[in-house]
Amino acid sequence: MAHETETLKILLKIKDMIKYAYPALKQYPKSERFAMVEDIKKSMNELLHLAIRAEKKYYKTNTLQDMDVELAFLRQEVELSYDFGFLPEKKRNVWFDYLTEIGKMLGGWIKSCGSKERK
């Protein structure tokens, strides 16, 4: 039961991040709407998809590792957005807070699943 609560928390946090990000993405220049913005949206949706997939699987480790890779990619995209001047520092920091919190939750999930799956 505790595991289901943790999964629900990470899903809610990912959805909160997506809700925060979409208005921020509308501020990107038109030239990036079908490039970087689309990549970021796809990455966030993939993160949500992988979290749901991991929740449903018995062996979760590979899916959680894929989720960790997607999170790292998204972090780099947000950082590049800031570097290119598409994202103000305050929005970058808030977005990074979401990414950091999701990363910590994911790390705990990976750790708990790793010990269970090795038994």
MODELLER restraints for C-alpha pairs under 7 A, 6 or more apart:
rsr = mdl.restraints
at = mdl.atoms
rsr.add(forms.Gaussian(group=physical.xy_distance, feature=features.Distance(at['CA:7:A'], at['CA:55:A']), mean=6.64, stdev=0.5))
rsr.add(forms.Gaussian(group=physical.xy_distance, feature=features.Distance(at['CA:10:A'], at['CA:102:A']), mean=6.34, stdev=0.5))
rsr.add(forms.Gaussian(group=physical.xy_distance, feature=features.Distance(at['CA:10:A'], at['CA:105:A']), mean=6.48, stdev=0.5))
rsr.add(forms.Gaussian(group=physical.xy_distance, feature=features.Distance(at['CA:11:A'], at['CA:48:A']), mean=6.72, stdev=0.5))
rsr.add(forms.Gaussian(group=physical.xy_distance, feature=features.Distance(at['CA:11:A'], at['CA:51:A']), mean=6.68, stdev=0.5))
rsr.add(forms.Gaussian(group=physical.xy_distance, feature=features.Distance(at['CA:13:A'], at['CA:102:A']), mean=6.70, stdev=0.5))
rsr.add(forms.Gaussian(group=physical.xy_distance, feature=features.Distance(at['CA:14:A'], at['CA:48:A']), mean=6.39, stdev=0.5))
rsr.add(forms.Gaussian(group=physical.xy_distance, feature=features.Distance(at['CA:17:A'], at['CA:95:A']), mean=6.98, stdev=0.5))
rsr.add(forms.Gaussian(group=physical.xy_distance, feature=features.Distance(at['CA:17:A'], at['CA:98:A']), mean=5.96, stdev=0.5))
rsr.add(forms.Gaussian(group=physical.xy_distance, feature=features.Distance(at['CA:18:A'], at['CA:44:A']), mean=6.67, stdev=0.5))
rsr.add(forms.Gaussian(group=physical.xy_distance, feature=features.Distance(at['CA:25:A'], at['CA:37:A']), mean=6.26, stdev=0.5))
rsr.add(forms.Gaussian(group=physical.xy_distance, feature=features.Distance(at['CA:28:A'], at['CA:86:A']), mean=5.31, stdev=0.5))
rsr.add(forms.Gaussian(group=physical.xy_distance, feature=features.Distance(at['CA:40:A'], at['CA:74:A']), mean=6.48, stdev=0.5))
rsr.add(forms.Gaussian(group=physical.xy_distance, feature=features.Distance(at['CA:40:A'], at['CA:77:A']), mean=6.72, stdev=0.5))
rsr.add(forms.Gaussian(group=physical.xy_distance, feature=features.Distance(at['CA:43:A'], at['CA:70:A']), mean=6.51, stdev=0.5))
rsr.add(forms.Gaussian(group=physical.xy_distance, feature=features.Distance(at['CA:43:A'], at['CA:74:A']), mean=6.20, stdev=0.5))
rsr.add(forms.Gaussian(group=physical.xy_distance, feature=features.Distance(at['CA:47:A'], at['CA:67:A']), mean=5.89, stdev=0.5))
rsr.add(forms.Gaussian(group=physical.xy_distance, feature=features.Distance(at['CA:47:A'], at['CA:70:A']), mean=6.31, stdev=0.5))
rsr.add(forms.Gaussian(group=physical.xy_distance, feature=features.Distance(at['CA:47:A'], at['CA:71:A']), mean=6.95, stdev=0.5))
rsr.add(forms.Gaussian(group=physical.xy_distance, feature=features.Distance(at['CA:50:A'], at['CA:63:A']), mean=6.45, stdev=0.5))
rsr.add(forms.Gaussian(group=physical.xy_distance, feature=features.Distance(at['CA:50:A'], at['CA:67:A']), mean=5.89, stdev=0.5))
rsr.add(forms.Gaussian(group=physical.xy_distance, feature=features.Distance(at['CA:54:A'], at['CA:60:A']), mean=5.25, stdev=0.5))
rsr.add(forms.Gaussian(group=physical.xy_distance, feature=features.Distance(at['CA:54:A'], at['CA:63:A']), mean=5.64, stdev=0.5))
rsr.add(forms.Gaussian(group=physical.xy_distance, feature=features.Distance(at['CA:54:A'], at['CA:64:A']), mean=6.39, stdev=0.5))
rsr.add(forms.Gaussian(group=physical.xy_distance, feature=features.Distance(at['CA:59:A'], at['CA:117:A']), mean=6.85, stdev=0.5))
rsr.add(forms.Gaussian(group=physical.xy_distance, feature=features.Distance(at['CA:60:A'], at['CA:113:A']), mean=6.78, stdev=0.5))
rsr.add(forms.Gaussian(group=physical.xy_distance, feature=features.Distance(at['CA:61:A'], at['CA:110:A']), mean=6.48, stdev=0.5))
rsr.add(forms.Gaussian(group=physical.xy_distance, feature=features.Distance(at['CA:61:A'], at['CA:113:A']), mean=6.57, stdev=0.5))
rsr.add(forms.Gaussian(group=physical.xy_distance, feature=features.Distance(at['CA:61:A'], at['CA:114:A']), mean=6.50, stdev=0.5))
rsr.add(forms.Gaussian(group=physical.xy_distance, feature=features.Distance(at['CA:64:A'], at['CA:110:A']), mean=6.33, stdev=0.5))
rsr.add(forms.Gaussian(group=physical.xy_distance, feature=features.Distance(at['CA:75:A'], at['CA:99:A']), mean=6.91, stdev=0.5))
rsr.add(forms.Gaussian(group=physical.xy_distance, feature=features.Distance(at['CA:78:A'], at['CA:92:A']), mean=6.86, stdev=0.5))
rsr.add(forms.Gaussian(group=physical.xy_distance, feature=features.Distance(at['CA:81:A'], at['CA:87:A']), mean=5.61, stdev=0.5))
rsr.add(forms.Gaussian(group=physical.xy_distance, feature=features.Distance(at['CA:82:A'], at['CA:88:A']), mean=6.41, stdev=0.5))
rsr.add(forms.Gaussian(group=physical.xy_distance, feature=features.Distance(at['CA:82:A'], at['CA:89:A']), mean=6.83, stdev=0.5))
rsr.add(forms.Gaussian(group=physical.xy_distance, feature=features.Distance(at['CA:82:A'], at['CA:92:A']), mean=6.51, stdev=0.5))
